[in-house]
Amino acid sequence: MLDIGGRPHAVACRDGEESRVRLLGAMLAERWPVADRAAGGSVPNARCCSWH
């Protein structure tokens, strides 16, 4: 579970990739406040990122 912008996100990955996913989540969380302000603030139920 990644916490980005104060919201939990369930993310699946292959075995052994957990540390990489946590690192990427931390990078997103670190940049989220700036991106959120640039976008005009949080919009309820909006999706900022898409995982494929």
N, C-alpha and C positions, 0 to 999 in steps of 0.2 A: 504494500500500500504506500503510495507516494502522497505527500501533502504539498500541494502547490496552490498558492493563493488562498490558503486557509480551507481548502476543500480536498477531501481524500479522493484519490484516484487508484483504482485497482488496475494493476498492470501485470500481464503475464509475460514470461520469458522462458527461454530454454534453460535447462540445468547448467549451472556454471556461469550464467550471465547476470546473476543477481547483483553483484557488486557494480557492474557496468550500468545497470538500470538505476541503482541507487545514486550513482555518480551523475547520470544524466538528469535524474529527478532533482538532485541538489542544484545542478546548474540552472534548471528551469525555475526552481523556487527562488534562487538568488536573483534572477533577472525579472521575475514576475512583477514586483512593485513598479519598476520603471515602465514595463510594457503595459501594465494596467493603467497607470497615469496617462501614458501616451494615447491609450485607446479611450480615454474619457471616463475611466472608472469601471467597476464591476457591473456586469449586466447579469441579473439572476437567470439561471438555467442556460447561459450561453456557453458554447464550447470553444475554448481557446486553442485547443490542440487536438489533433486527430492521430490515433495510433492504429496502424495497419499491420 
